[in-house]
């Protein structure tokens, strides 16, 4: 699991570096696994420590926190799922993580994003 998370973070860092050079106002990141503990809910509670490595990617969260912190003029929106519990977590003014709610075999639109 750690190798996959590290590989994904390396790829995201490369993509973010390229994107930032274009001076965007907003960057939208799509990832299956939530990048922060606070965004990993199970039955309304933050996932326990035993299960957290399977439901979150700390390395991804650290990376996003660094890039958002170093680029306060860019709004970062992170869209993810995996936990099936809808939540929104905002660790920085310019970094919002939205986890979509889901029931197996019943996909639904979470929201519309207008750019």
Residue pairs with C-beta under 8 A, 6 or more apart in sequence:
1 53
1 54
5 33
5 57
5 58
5 59
5 60
6 59
8 31
8 57
8 60
9 57
9 59
9 60
9 63
12 29
12 31
12 60
12 63
12 64
13 63
13 67
16 27
16 63
16 67
19 27
20 27
20 67
20 71
20 74
24 74
25 73
25 74
25 75
26 74
26 75
26 76
26 77
26 115
27 74
27 75
27 76
27 77
28 77
28 78
28 79
28 113
29 64
29 76
29 77
29 78
29 79
30 78
30 79
30 80
31 57
31 60
31 78
31 79
31 80
32 80
32 81
32 82
33 55
33 56
33 57
33 60
33 80
33 82
34 40
34 55
34 56
34 57
34 80
34 82
34 83
34 97
34 99
35 56
35 57
35 58
35 60
35 61
35 63
35 64
35 78
35 80
35 97
36 56
36 61
36 89
36 91
36 97
37 46
37 47
37 52
37 56
37 58
37 61
38 46
38 89
38 91
39 56
39 80
39 83
39 87
39 89
39 97
39 99
40 46
40 47
40 52
40 55
40 56
40 83
40 99
41 47
41 83
41 85
41 87
41 99
42 51
42 55
42 83
42 85
43 85
44 85
47 55
47 56
47 83
55 82
55 83
64 76
64 78
64 95
65 91
65 92
65 95
67 76
68 74
68 76
68 92
68 94
68 95
69 92
71 94
72 93
72 94
73 94
74 94
75 94
75 96
76 94
76 95
76 96
77 96
77 98
77 113
78 95
78 96
78 97
78 98
79 98
79 100
80 97
80 98
80 99
80 100
81 99
81 100
81 102
82 99
83 99
84 101
84 102
84 103
85 99
85 101
86 99
86 100
86 101
86 110
87 98
87 99
88 96
88 97
88 98
88 99
89 96
89 97
89 99
90 96
90 97
91 97
98 110
98 111
100 110
101 110
102 108
